[in-house]
Amino acid sequence: MSVYDFSVLDQESREISLSDYRGKVLLIVNTATHCGFTPQYLGLQALYEQYHGRGFEILDFPCNQFGGQAPGSDAEIHDFCLSRYAITFPQFAKIKVNGEEADPLYKHLKKEKPGLLGGTIKWNFTKFLVNRDGEVVKRFAPQDTPESLAEAVEALL
C-alpha cells in the first residue's frame, strides 16, 4: 500500500485521489494557523518554490486536535494562509491525525513511520516525506524547519 491508494477532501470538500500525485516527491504536513510553528508556512512556501518545478509537492492538512490551534472553517483557514503567507501549494480540508477518527491517510503515515511516540502525531507541523513511488521514507518533528528538509527533498528528486 502506498499514499497513492488514499483519497482526501480538498478545502471545498471535493474528493481528491492522491494517485493524482503519482511520480511526485511529497511532503505531507499537518498544520495549524494559531501555533508557535505557524511561521513555518514561510519556509514551506520557499521550499515549494525551490523544488516544485522538479516534481515536488507539499500537501497541507490543517488539524485542530492540538490545543484548538486551527480554528475556523476550511475557507477561513485557507484565506488566512493566502493573506498571511501567500501559500501556493495544495491545502486540504481540516482532518484529525490521532485517535479513532484519524484520517486513513494519517493512519497509514504513522504506521509506516511511527516516530518516537509509538504511532501518534506529537503536534502541529509534523512532516512526512514520500518518494516518487508513494513510499513514506522519513518523518520530521514539528521543530524540524522546512529549511532543514532541503537536503532530504533534494536527494529524492
Secondary structure, DSSP 4 states (H G I P E B T S, - for coil): --GGG-EEEBTTS-EEEGGGGTTSEEEEEEE-SSSTTTTHHHHHHHHHHHHGGGTEEEEEEE--TTTT-S-S-HHHHHHHHHHHH---S-BB-----SSTT--HHHHHHHHHS-TTTTS---STT-EEEE-TTS-EEEEE-TTS-GGGGHHHHHHH-
